Amino acid sequence: MLYAWTVISAACAAIPALLTVANLGKHTPPPSAGDVRFPRLSALIPGRNELGGIPARVESVLASHGVLVGVLVLVPVTLLLLLGQVLAAVLLWLAWQHTFFVIPFLGPPLRVGMSPVWWASAALVLSYLPRLINTVRYRQSWLGALLHPLGVVLLLVLQWVALARKLAGRSAK
């Protein structure tokens, strides 16, 4: 059973990793600090006829119930993120705990049952790959990259709490 979970975790971790690598050329890195061609600030510039509608849009967002995605998307995304981004380290530890040493008559001791360990290791590497690529490419925090699974858990908790509040009829205010 552990073997199946590690393979599923590696498959779930491979999806964002492959998408990140496939789309690497489509995203431009930010300008360097000395690059004078780009301004050092970002601004949201409304279109021709959008300026008058901005306050109404902000009010509608504030009046919403706080659900960021629909329940039909939330369930598969939760499974994908939990299995591929969060459980990889836990599964690696569990897989390692289920291996054991065999001491042959001649030669060094061998660890038996390593297949789930390899799958869990692949899942862990694949789960961190997109975050590490983006950390280097966009000069993000290494601590944030290291704590990525915790951030994913917090995001999922916020999503499910928002859904529960919406179903209970309570707003996000």
N, C-alpha and C positions, 0 to 999 in steps of 0.2 A: 504494500500500500504506500509506503514511504517513497518507493521508486516512482510510482505513478505521480505522486504530488510533486516530486522534484522535476520530472519531465514537464508537467503542466506549468510549473513555475518558470522553467526555462523558456517554454514556448510563449508564455505571457510576457516575459521580460524581453524576448526577442522582437516583439512587435514594435515597441517604441524605439528600440536600438536600431532596427533596420530602417524605420522611417526617418530617424535622425540622420543616419549615414546617407540614405538616398536623397535627402533634401539638403545636404550640407552645402552644395554649391548654390542653392537658391537664396540662402540667407547671407547677407553681407555683414562682415564684422563691423563693430562700431569704429568711428575714426579714432586715431591715436590722439594723445593729449596735445601734441604740437601741430596737428593738422588744422590749418586755418580756413580750409574750404568749407567746413561745416560749423554751424554755430554750436555753442556749448549748452543750449537749452532746447527743450522740446515744447511745442505749442500746439494746441488744438485750434485750428482755424475753421470756423463754420463756413458752409457753402453759401451761395448767393442768398437764398431765401430761408436759411435755417436759423438766423440769429434770434428772431422773435420767438422761436419754438423751444429754445434751450431751457428756459425756466420751467416750462410745462413738462419737458422730458425729465429733468432732474426731480421734479415733484412726483412724477409717476414712478420713478425708480425708488424714491424714498417711501412711497406708499405701498410698494410691492411687499409680498410676504417673504421675500428673501430666498426663494428657491432659485438656484442658479441653473439647474438642468432638470428636465422632466424625469419622472420615475422610470420611464422606459429606457432612458439613457443611463440613469444613475446606477441601476442594478448591474448591467454588464461592465460599466466603467469601474465600479467598486470592485467587482471580482477581478478584472484585469489588473488594477492597481495593487490590490491586496496580494494577489498571487504572484505578480511579476515584480513589484517594487518593494514590498514590505516583507513577505514571508521567505524570501530567498536566504537571508542570513539565519533565520530560525530553522529552516529546513537543512541548511548546511550543518548547523550544530547537531540537530537530531540525527542526520545521516551519519555524522562522525561518531556519535554515541552508539549507533547500531553496528559499527564495524568491530572486529575483534582480531587479536593477534593469533597467528598459527606459527608455531616454532617447528620448522622442519628439522629433520635429522642433520642435514648439512646445509649451511647457508644462513643468511640473516632471517630474522622473523618477518613474516609477511602479514599485512593487514588484509583481511578478507571482507568482502561486501562493499567494495569501494565505488561501485557504479552509481548509487544514489549520491555519493559525495561529489563525483565528477559532474553530475547533472546539476546539483545544487550550487557547485562552484561556478558552472557556466551561467546559471540563473543570476547569481550575485554579480558576476562581471557584466552581464548584459543589463542588469538593472541599474548599475552605476554608469554605464557607458554614455548614454545621452547626457546625463548630468555633468559628467567630467568633460565631455566635448564642449558643452556650452559654458562650463566654468573657464576653460582655457580660451575659447573663442570670444566670449563676451566679458572677460575679466571679472567674473563673479567670485564670490567668497568661497574659499575651500572648505570652511566650516559649514557653510550652507550645503555644499555638495556632500560632505560627510553625513550631515543630518537629514539628507533627502528623504529617507524612509519615514522619519518622524514627521516631516512636513506633509508627506502624503497622507499619513494617518490623521493629522489635524485637519487637512482639507476634507477628507472623507467624513470625519465626525461633524464638521461644520455643515456639510451638504445634507447629511441625514438629520441633523437637528433642525435645519431649515425646513426640510420636508415634513418632519413631525410637527413643527410649529404651524406650517401651512395647513396640514390636515386637521389640526386642532383648532384652526380658525384664529390663530394669533399672528400678528404682524411682526416684522423685524424691528420695529421702532422700540 
